[in-house]
Amino acid sequence: MKCLFVSARSCTVLLDEQGDYYAKTPRTLKLNGELLPEENRSVASLYGLWPDTEYTLESWLNGEKEAEIAFHTEKEVVSLNVKRFGAKGDKAHDDTAALQAAILSCPAGGRVLIPKGEYLTGPLFLKSHITVEFKEGAALYLKTEREQFPILPGMTRTTDEEGEYLLGSWEGNPLDSFASFITGIGVEDVKLIGPGVLDGQGNVGDWWVNPKIKRIAYRPRMFYLKDCKDITMQGIAVRNSPAWNLHPTFSEYLSFLNVRIEAPAVSPNTDGFDPESCKHVRMYGTVFSVGDDCIALKAGKIYTGMKYHTPCEDIEIAWCCMLDGHGGVTVGSEMAGGVKHVHIHHCYMRGNDRGLRVKTRRGRGKYAVIDDIVFSDVKMEGVRCPMVVNAMYFCDPDGRTEYVQSREPQIVDDTTPTVGSIRFERVDAENCEACAGYVLGLPERPARSITLKDCRFTFNPDGKAMVPAMAANVEECMNRGVVAYYVDQLTLDNVTMEGVQGERVTTTEVKTISDCE
């Protein structure tokens, strides 16, 4: 047992390091001797604690004490109840001003308390060194009238006309966007703790109608950070986002613990978690069920990637659950600044179209380096295609052009991306349909190293064929093994496939192949 996070009123602990989202065996917990409800998750959070207090947490397994840890909650200067600022919490009154006043009035080390109730609000902005607590039964509902939303300008020239100030962001570009439900600009040391609810009401507004069309500005996210540091979100349920859910950019030291992210399967572009050009990020114990990729690691499209070349790096995603969604965990495709040093482990995926995805394309540029990506200890059930590496992703208006999609070698220049080392270790995928894995590198710059180690794949005999990689001229696959194009080194080490039709490995222009069954 390990303590992952402590605030003045809550904590998060790791109970089962070897579990996925669910612990291998449920635990009984005792807090200062008081029996708590049985816990079946690997990562669990406790709420309702008292500030500046010593606690002892015991974990009991099969009637015997397994582990014990002690932790001390943080001090708290003051607690400000939003209802004292005039918030009604009846879902009829506009509580925006009252909620924002409480946040802006809170001193460093203080808490903004949102008690049980239904609060109708517009976008809210954070300030540094505070905690915002959403109590159980507290639900905030985002207004739906876009005319009432403030706009974050995408780019503003600095006064000397030599620099620029970026605020709004849309799919990797600095574009005018509506302020998000919760927005942080240049703030640090902020905690948002649950177990309350943020509901974006995308299902009742018109955000999901013509979703790619700019109307006044581009769609807001649920949680947006720009140039922030030391931010934690714990235990909050995030529902019905107008667009992407959690979208931190150019920020560092971020933690997301026991969050629940939900959107209908048909909701457009409701990615769960899209850290963009961020570093030192951890996502533990979170469950996703969304209308697009559950997680997508990004680093800008062409402009911000080439100008700032700030990678997304030092990312850990663990003990999470990905239900539905187009992809479980995706790298790219807006990653012109690069993505590196990523570890996804001990996760559970069910019903995704594709499980573990890497996406890039010609034009992302010389800083678009994807390297040192490790996917390990991932359990999949009914994921149609467990693994895809695609360097010809056909996104963007020019995505289907001859330059992007050509299978003939192009000139290697400043527009050419790089796929380095990608490892899949101890991936256990049951009832696959398309293929175990599909790799499409670039003929002029093949993927450097693709490794599958200690993996197992079983195939659904009643499955349907599908196109595994979103690129031109990709063949439909059904119950195939590993299909690879344009790779320097392809390694299979102790990889088993049950029910595969045809060859285990089919390759085109793969320089070195090692298959040790």
C-alpha positions as CSV (number, residue, x, y, z in Angstrom):
1,M,0.0,0.0,0.0
2,K,1.3,3.4,-1.0
3,C,0.0,7.0,-0.3
4,L,-0.2,8.8,-3.7
5,F,-1.7,12.2,-2.6
6,V,-2.8,14.0,0.5
7,S,-4.8,17.2,0.8
8,A,-6.3,18.9,3.8
9,R,-9.6,16.9,3.3
10,S,-8.7,13.8,1.3
11,C,-6.1,11.3,0.3
12,T,-5.5,8.7,-2.5
13,V,-3.8,5.4,-2.0
14,L,-2.5,2.6,-4.2
15,L,-3.9,-0.7,-2.8
16,D,-2.8,-3.3,-5.4
17,E,0.2,-2.5,-7.5
18,Q,-0.4,-5.7,-9.6
19,G,-4.1,-5.1,-10.3
20,D,-5.4,-3.1,-13.3
21,Y,-8.3,-0.7,-12.6
22,Y,-9.7,-3.4,-10.4
23,A,-7.7,-5.0,-7.6
24,K,-6.9,-8.7,-8.0
25,T,-8.7,-9.1,-4.6
26,P,-10.9,-6.6,-2.8
27,R,-9.6,-5.1,0.4
28,T,-11.1,-4.1,3.7
29,L,-9.9,-0.8,4.9
30,K,-9.8,0.7,8.4
31,L,-9.1,4.4,9.0
32,N,-8.0,5.1,12.6
33,G,-9.7,1.9,13.5
34,E,-13.0,2.7,11.8
35,L,-14.2,0.1,9.3
36,L,-14.7,1.5,5.8
37,P,-16.7,-0.1,2.9
38,E,-14.9,-2.8,1.0
39,E,-12.8,-1.5,-1.8
40,N,-12.3,-3.4,-5.1
41,R,-10.2,-0.9,-7.0
42,S,-6.4,-0.8,-7.2
43,V,-6.4,3.0,-6.5
44,A,-8.9,4.4,-4.0
45,S,-9.6,7.9,-2.5
46,L,-10.9,8.9,0.9
47,Y,-12.8,12.0,1.6
48,G,-14.2,13.9,4.6
49,L,-10.9,14.0,6.4
50,W,-10.0,16.8,8.9
51,P,-7.1,19.2,8.3
52,D,-3.8,19.0,10.1
53,T,-4.6,15.5,11.5
54,E,-2.7,12.3,11.7
55,Y,-4.4,9.2,10.2
56,T,-3.5,5.5,10.1
57,L,-5.0,3.5,7.3
58,E,-5.0,-0.3,7.4
59,S,-5.6,-2.7,4.5
60,W,-7.0,-6.1,5.3
61,L,-6.9,-9.0,2.9
62,N,-8.7,-12.3,3.5
63,G,-9.1,-11.5,7.2
64,E,-5.5,-10.6,7.8
65,K,-3.9,-7.2,8.0
66,E,-1.9,-6.8,4.8
67,A,-0.4,-3.3,5.2
68,E,-0.5,-0.1,7.2
69,I,0.4,3.5,6.4
70,A,0.3,6.7,8.3
71,F,-0.3,10.1,6.7
72,H,-0.9,13.7,8.0
73,T,-3.4,15.9,6.2
74,E,-2.4,19.4,5.2
75,K,-3.3,22.5,7.1
76,E,-6.2,24.7,5.9
77,V,-6.4,28.4,6.5
78,V,-10.1,28.9,6.0
79,S,-13.1,27.3,4.4
80,L,-15.4,29.4,2.2
81,N,-18.9,28.0,1.5
82,V,-20.1,29.2,-1.9
83,K,-23.7,29.5,-0.5
84,R,-22.5,32.3,1.7
85,F,-21.5,34.1,-1.5
86,G,-25.0,33.9,-2.8
87,A,-24.9,30.6,-4.7
88,K,-28.4,29.0,-4.7
89,G,-27.6,25.5,-6.0
90,D,-31.1,25.0,-7.4
91,K,-30.2,24.7,-11.1
92,A,-32.5,27.7,-11.8
93,H,-30.4,30.7,-10.8
94,D,-27.2,31.6,-12.5
95,D,-24.5,30.9,-9.8
96,T,-21.5,32.0,-11.9
97,A,-20.8,35.2,-10.1
98,A,-21.1,33.6,-6.6
99,L,-18.9,30.7,-7.5
100,Q,-16.3,32.9,-9.1
101,A,-16.4,35.4,-6.2
102,A,-15.7,32.6,-3.7
103,I,-12.7,31.4,-5.8
104,L,-11.2,34.9,-6.2
105,S,-11.7,35.6,-2.5
106,C,-10.0,32.5,-1.2
107,P,-6.6,33.1,0.4
108,A,-3.6,30.9,-0.2
109,G,-4.1,27.7,1.8
110,G,-7.9,28.0,1.8
111,R,-10.7,25.9,0.6
112,V,-13.7,26.8,-1.6
113,L,-16.5,24.5,-0.5
114,I,-19.3,23.6,-2.9
115,P,-21.9,21.7,-0.8
116,K,-24.7,19.4,-2.1
117,G,-26.8,21.1,-4.7
118,E,-27.2,21.7,-8.4
119,Y,-25.4,24.8,-9.6
120,L,-26.0,26.4,-13.0
121,T,-22.8,28.2,-14.0
122,G,-20.8,29.6,-16.9
123,P,-17.0,29.1,-17.2
124,L,-15.0,29.5,-14.0
125,F,-11.4,30.6,-13.6
126,L,-8.9,29.3,-11.0
127,K,-6.4,31.1,-8.9
128,S,-3.2,29.8,-7.3
129,H,-2.7,28.1,-3.9
130,I,-6.3,27.0,-3.2
131,T,-8.4,23.9,-3.0
132,V,-11.9,23.6,-4.5
133,E,-13.9,20.8,-3.0
134,F,-17.0,19.4,-4.7
135,K,-18.9,17.6,-2.0
136,E,-20.9,14.4,-2.6
137,G,-24.2,15.4,-4.1
138,A,-22.7,18.7,-5.6
139,A,-23.2,18.9,-9.3
140,L,-22.3,21.9,-11.5
141,Y,-24.0,22.3,-14.8
142,L,-22.5,24.3,-17.6
143,K,-24.7,26.8,-19.3
144,T,-25.4,26.1,-23.0
145,E,-25.8,29.6,-24.6
146,R,-22.5,30.2,-26.3
147,E,-23.2,33.9,-26.6
148,Q,-22.7,34.0,-22.8
149,F,-19.3,32.4,-22.9
150,P,-16.1,34.5,-22.7
151,I,-13.6,33.8,-25.5
152,L,-9.9,33.0,-25.1
153,P,-8.1,34.6,-28.1
154,G,-5.8,32.1,-29.9
155,M,-2.9,34.5,-30.5
156,T,-2.2,38.1,-29.4
157,R,0.9,39.9,-30.5
158,T,3.0,41.3,-27.6
159,T,3.3,45.1,-27.4
160,D,6.8,45.1,-29.0
161,E,5.3,43.2,-31.9
162,E,8.1,40.6,-31.7
163,G,6.4,38.0,-29.6
164,E,3.0,36.4,-29.1
165,Y,0.8,35.4,-26.2
166,L,-1.2,32.2,-26.7
167,L,-4.5,31.4,-24.9
168,G,-7.1,29.7,-27.0
169,S,-6.4,26.3,-28.5
170,W,-8.2,24.1,-30.9
171,E,-6.9,20.7,-32.1
172,G,-3.3,21.7,-31.7
173,N,-3.5,25.2,-33.2
174,P,-3.7,28.7,-31.4
175,L,-7.3,29.6,-32.3
176,D,-10.1,31.5,-30.6
177,S,-11.9,29.2,-28.3
178,F,-14.6,29.5,-25.7
179,A,-13.4,29.5,-22.1
180,S,-13.8,26.0,-20.7
181,F,-15.9,24.9,-17.8
182,I,-12.9,25.2,-15.4
183,T,-9.9,27.2,-16.8
184,G,-6.5,27.8,-15.3
185,I,-4.1,30.3,-16.8
186,G,-0.7,30.5,-15.3
187,V,-1.8,29.2,-11.9
188,E,0.0,26.8,-9.6
189,D,-0.6,24.7,-6.5
190,V,-4.3,24.0,-7.1
191,K,-6.4,21.0,-5.9
192,L,-9.8,20.1,-7.2
193,I,-11.2,17.3,-5.1
194,G,-14.4,15.4,-5.3
195,P,-16.5,13.4,-5.2
196,G,-18.9,15.9,-6.9
197,V,-19.9,16.2,-10.6
198,L,-19.1,18.6,-13.5
199,D,-21.7,18.2,-16.2
200,G,-21.0,20.1,-19.5
201,Q,-24.6,19.6,-20.8
202,G,-23.3,18.8,-24.3
203,N,-26.2,16.5,-24.6
204,V,-28.8,19.3,-24.2
205,G,-27.0,22.2,-25.9
206,D,-26.0,22.5,-29.5
207,W,-22.3,21.9,-29.0
208,W,-22.4,18.5,-30.7
209,V,-24.2,19.9,-33.8
210,N,-21.8,20.7,-36.7
211,P,-19.0,20.2,-34.2
212,K,-16.1,21.1,-36.4
213,I,-17.6,24.4,-37.5
214,K,-16.4,27.5,-35.7
215,R,-19.4,29.4,-34.4
216,I,-18.2,32.6,-32.7
217,A,-15.3,30.5,-31.4
218,Y,-14.4,26.9,-31.1
219,R,-16.0,24.6,-28.6
220,P,-14.9,24.7,-24.9
221,R,-13.4,21.9,-22.9
222,M,-14.4,20.8,-19.4
223,F,-11.0,21.5,-17.9
224,Y,-8.3,23.6,-19.6
225,L,-4.9,24.6,-18.3
226,K,-2.3,26.8,-19.9
227,D,1.1,27.4,-18.4
228,C,0.1,25.8,-15.1
229,K,2.1,23.9,-12.5
230,D,1.3,21.5,-9.6
231,I,-2.4,20.9,-10.3
232,T,-4.3,17.9,-8.9
233,M,-7.8,16.7,-9.8
234,Q,-9.1,14.0,-7.5
235,G,-12.4,12.0,-7.5
236,I,-14.5,14.3,-9.7
237,A,-17.0,12.9,-12.2
238,V,-16.8,14.7,-15.6
239,R,-19.8,14.3,-17.9
240,N,-21.2,15.4,-21.3
241,S,-18.3,17.6,-22.4
242,P,-18.9,20.1,-25.3
243,A,-15.6,18.9,-26.8
244,W,-12.4,17.4,-25.2
245,N,-12.7,16.7,-21.5
246,L,-9.4,17.3,-19.8
247,H,-7.0,19.4,-21.8
248,P,-3.9,20.8,-20.1
249,T,-1.3,22.6,-22.3
250,F,2.3,23.7,-21.7
251,S,1.8,22.7,-18.0
252,E,3.8,20.4,-15.7
253,Y,3.5,18.3,-12.5
254,L,-0.1,17.4,-13.0
255,S,-2.0,14.6,-11.3
256,F,-5.4,13.1,-12.1
257,L,-6.6,10.6,-9.5
258,N,-9.8,8.5,-9.5
259,V,-11.5,10.8,-12.0
260,R,-14.5,9.5,-13.9
261,I,-15.0,10.7,-17.5
262,E,-18.2,10.0,-19.3
263,A,-19.8,11.0,-22.6
264,P,-22.2,9.1,-25.0
265,A,-20.5,6.9,-27.5
266,V,-22.0,9.1,-30.3
267,S,-20.7,12.4,-28.9
268,P,-18.2,14.0,-31.3
269,N,-14.6,14.6,-30.3
270,T,-15.2,14.0,-26.6
271,D,-11.6,12.8,-25.9
272,G,-11.2,12.0,-22.3
273,F,-7.7,13.2,-21.5
274,D,-5.5,15.2,-23.9
275,P,-2.3,16.5,-22.3
276,E,-0.6,18.7,-24.9
277,S,3.1,19.7,-24.6
278,C,3.0,18.8,-20.9
279,K,5.5,17.1,-18.7
280,H,5.6,15.2,-15.4
281,V,2.0,14.0,-15.7
282,R,0.3,11.1,-13.9
283,M,-3.1,9.7,-14.4
284,Y,-4.1,6.9,-11.9
285,G,-7.3,5.0,-11.3
286,T,-9.5,6.9,-13.8
287,V,-12.4,5.3,-15.8
288,F,-13.3,6.5,-19.3
289,S,-16.3,6.0,-21.5
290,V,-16.3,8.6,-24.2
291,G,-17.1,9.3,-27.9
292,D,-13.5,9.5,-29.2
293,D,-10.1,8.5,-27.9
294,C,-10.0,7.9,-24.1
295,I,-6.5,9.3,-23.9
296,A,-4.6,11.2,-26.6
297,L,-1.1,12.5,-25.9
298,K,-0.4,15.5,-28.0
299,A,2.2,18.3,-28.7
300,G,0.7,20.7,-31.1
301,K,-0.1,20.7,-34.7
302,I,2.4,22.2,-37.2
303,Y,2.7,25.8,-36.0
304,T,3.1,25.4,-32.2
305,G,5.2,22.3,-32.6
306,M,7.7,23.8,-35.0
307,K,7.9,27.1,-33.2
308,Y,8.0,26.0,-29.5
309,H,9.0,22.3,-30.1
310,T,7.8,21.4,-26.6
311,P,7.3,17.7,-26.3
312,C,4.8,15.8,-24.2
313,E,7.1,13.9,-21.9
314,D,7.4,11.9,-18.6
315,I,3.8,10.7,-18.7
316,E,2.5,7.8,-16.6
317,I,-0.9,6.3,-17.0
318,A,-1.8,3.4,-14.7
319,W,-4.6,1.4,-13.1
320,C,-7.1,3.0,-15.4
321,C,-10.2,1.6,-17.2
322,M,-11.0,2.5,-20.8
323,L,-14.6,1.5,-21.9
324,D,-15.8,2.1,-25.4
325,G,-14.0,5.0,-27.1
326,H,-12.3,4.9,-30.5
327,G,-8.9,4.4,-28.9
328,G,-7.8,3.3,-25.4
329,V,-4.5,5.2,-25.3
330,T,-3.3,7.2,-28.3
331,V,-0.1,9.0,-29.0
332,G,-0.8,11.8,-31.6
333,S,-1.7,12.7,-34.1
334,E,-1.2,16.4,-33.3
335,M,2.3,15.9,-31.9
336,A,4.6,18.2,-33.9
337,G,6.6,18.9,-30.7
338,G,7.2,15.2,-30.0
339,V,6.1,12.7,-27.4
340,K,8.6,10.7,-25.4
341,H,9.2,8.9,-22.1
342,V,5.7,7.5,-21.7
343,H,4.7,4.5,-19.7
344,I,1.1,3.1,-19.8
345,H,0.7,0.1,-17.5
346,H,-1.8,-2.0,-15.5
347,C,-4.8,-0.7,-17.4
348,Y,-8.0,-2.5,-18.5
349,M,-9.7,-1.9,-21.9
350,R,-13.0,-3.2,-23.1
351,G,-14.9,-2.6,-26.4
352,N,-12.5,0.0,-28.0
353,D,-12.1,0.0,-31.7
354,R,-8.3,0.2,-31.2
355,G,-6.5,-0.3,-28.0
356,L,-3.0,1.2,-28.1
357,R,-2.4,3.6,-30.9
358,V,0.5,5.7,-32.3
359,K,-0.5,8.3,-34.9
360,T,1.6,10.7,-36.9
361,R,2.0,11.8,-40.6
362,R,4.3,13.5,-43.0
363,G,4.2,17.3,-42.3
364,R,4.4,17.0,-38.5
365,G,8.0,18.0,-38.8
366,K,11.5,17.3,-37.5
367,Y,10.6,17.8,-33.8
368,A,7.7,15.3,-34.1
369,V,9.7,12.5,-32.6
370,I,7.8,9.7,-30.9
371,D,10.2,7.7,-28.7
372,D,10.5,5.6,-25.6
373,I,6.9,4.6,-25.4
374,V,6.1,1.6,-23.3
375,F,2.7,-0.1,-23.0
376,S,2.8,-2.9,-20.4
377,D,0.5,-5.1,-18.3
378,V,-2.6,-4.1,-20.3
379,K,-5.7,-6.4,-20.3
380,M,-8.1,-6.1,-23.2
381,E,-11.5,-7.7,-23.9
382,G,-13.3,-7.2,-27.2
383,V,-10.9,-4.6,-28.5
384,R,-11.1,-5.0,-32.2
385,C,-7.5,-4.1,-33.0
386,P,-5.2,-4.1,-29.9
387,M,-2.2,-2.2,-31.4
388,V,-1.7,0.2,-34.2
389,V,1.4,2.3,-35.2
390,N,0.4,4.6,-38.1
391,A,2.8,7.1,-39.7
392,M,0.3,8.0,-42.5
393,Y,-2.7,9.1,-40.4
394,F,-5.1,10.8,-42.8
395,C,-6.4,13.6,-40.6
396,D,-6.5,17.3,-41.6
397,P,-7.8,18.8,-44.9
398,D,-4.6,17.7,-46.7
399,G,-4.4,14.3,-45.0
400,R,-5.4,12.3,-48.1
401,T,-3.0,14.0,-50.4
402,E,-0.4,12.1,-52.4
403,Y,2.4,13.7,-50.2
404,V,0.9,12.3,-47.0
405,Q,-0.3,8.9,-48.2
406,S,2.3,7.9,-50.8
407,R,3.9,4.5,-50.4
408,E,6.9,5.8,-52.4
409,P,9.8,7.2,-50.4
410,Q,9.7,11.0,-50.1
411,I,12.5,13.4,-49.4
412,V,13.6,13.4,-45.8
413,D,13.5,17.1,-44.7
414,D,12.2,19.4,-41.9
415,T,8.6,18.1,-42.4
416,T,9.5,14.4,-41.8
417,P,8.4,12.9,-38.4
418,T,10.2,10.1,-36.6
419,V,8.8,6.9,-34.9
420,G,11.5,5.6,-32.5
421,S,11.2,2.8,-29.9
422,I,7.7,1.5,-29.2
423,R,7.3,-1.5,-26.8
424,F,4.3,-3.6,-26.0
425,E,4.9,-5.9,-23.0
426,R,2.5,-8.3,-21.3
427,V,-0.5,-7.2,-23.4
428,D,-3.3,-9.8,-23.0
429,A,-6.0,-9.2,-25.6
430,E,-9.0,-11.5,-25.8
431,N,-11.6,-11.6,-28.7
432,C,-9.7,-9.5,-31.2
433,E,-11.2,-9.1,-34.6
434,A,-8.9,-7.3,-37.1
435,C,-5.3,-8.3,-36.2
436,A,-3.0,-8.5,-33.3
437,G,-1.1,-5.4,-34.4
438,Y,-0.7,-3.2,-37.5
439,V,2.4,-1.1,-38.1
440,L,2.7,1.4,-41.0
441,G,5.9,3.4,-41.0
442,L,7.3,5.7,-43.6
443,P,9.3,4.2,-46.5
444,E,11.8,7.1,-46.3
445,R,12.0,6.9,-42.5
446,P,10.9,3.5,-41.2
447,A,9.7,3.0,-37.6
448,R,13.0,2.3,-35.8
449,S,12.0,-0.4,-33.3
450,I,8.7,-2.2,-32.6
451,T,8.8,-4.8,-29.9
452,L,6.1,-7.2,-28.6
453,K,7.2,-9.2,-25.5
454,D,5.2,-11.7,-23.4
455,C,2.0,-10.9,-25.2
456,R,-1.1,-13.0,-25.8
457,F,-3.9,-12.6,-28.4
458,T,-7.0,-14.6,-28.9
459,F,-9.4,-14.0,-31.8
460,N,-13.2,-13.9,-32.1
461,P,-14.2,-16.5,-34.7
462,D,-17.4,-14.5,-35.3
463,G,-15.7,-11.1,-35.5
464,K,-16.0,-8.7,-38.4
465,A,-13.3,-7.4,-40.7
466,M,-12.1,-3.8,-40.2
467,V,-9.5,-1.4,-41.5
468,P,-7.0,-1.3,-38.6
469,A,-5.1,1.9,-39.5
470,M,-6.7,5.1,-40.6
471,A,-4.7,5.7,-43.7
472,A,-5.2,5.3,-47.4
473,N,-4.9,1.9,-49.1
474,V,-5.0,0.0,-45.9
475,E,-6.6,-3.4,-46.4
476,E,-9.4,-4.8,-44.2
477,C,-8.2,-7.4,-41.8
478,M,-9.9,-10.2,-39.9
479,N,-8.1,-12.4,-37.4
480,R,-4.7,-11.8,-38.7
481,G,-1.5,-11.7,-36.7
482,V,1.0,-8.8,-36.9
483,V,1.1,-6.8,-40.1
484,A,4.0,-4.5,-40.6
485,Y,5.2,-2.1,-43.3
486,Y,8.4,0.0,-43.2
487,V,10.1,-1.0,-40.0
488,D,13.8,-1.2,-39.1
489,Q,13.5,-3.7,-36.3
490,L,10.5,-5.8,-35.5
491,T,10.8,-8.1,-32.5
492,L,8.3,-10.7,-31.2
493,D,9.5,-12.4,-28.0
494,N,7.2,-15.0,-26.4
495,V,4.1,-13.8,-28.3
496,T,1.2,-16.3,-28.6
497,M,-1.8,-16.0,-30.9
498,E,-4.8,-18.3,-30.7
499,G,-7.2,-18.4,-33.6
500,V,-5.1,-16.4,-36.0
501,Q,-5.9,-17.0,-39.7
502,G,-2.8,-17.2,-42.0
503,E,0.7,-16.2,-41.1
504,R,1.6,-14.9,-37.6
505,V,3.7,-12.1,-39.1
506,T,3.2,-10.5,-42.5
507,T,5.8,-7.9,-43.5
508,T,6.7,-5.5,-46.3
509,E,10.1,-3.7,-46.2
510,V,10.9,-4.7,-42.7
511,K,14.7,-4.8,-42.4
512,T,15.2,-7.1,-39.4
513,I,12.6,-9.5,-38.0
514,S,13.0,-11.6,-34.8
515,D,10.2,-13.9,-33.8
516,C,10.9,-16.1,-30.8
517,E,7.7,-18.0,-30.0
